[in-house]
Amino acid sequence: MLTFAVQFAFVIFCVALLLNLWRLFRGPDLPDRILALDTIYINSLALLALFGIWHNTPFYFEAALLIAMLGFIGTVAAAKFLLRGDIIE
């Protein structure tokens, strides 16, 4: 039963990732594209966690943690660039 639930969630997150890619390329303006990138890294984080559960290995959880840290820093930097025009003051 757990295998079916993980596979179903994997498919749902893959569909969400494809929809986010569509928003990234089709977004009307820059803030929508930044939010699409933010959601893409969150979905990839969930996919790595699901893959780690499916294969029962801790390696994927460490990779998900690394993606979470880098994604947060990237989102903050992109938002700061959007508001001020530069990242470093």
SULWO-V263994 format. One record per pair of residues at least 12 apart in sequence whose C-alpha atoms are under 6 Angstrom apart, sorted by the first residue. I is the first residue (numbers start at 1). J is the second residue. If there is no record, write none. Layout:
I|J / I|J
This chain:
20|36 / 24|36 / 45|64 / 48|60 / 48|64 / 49|61
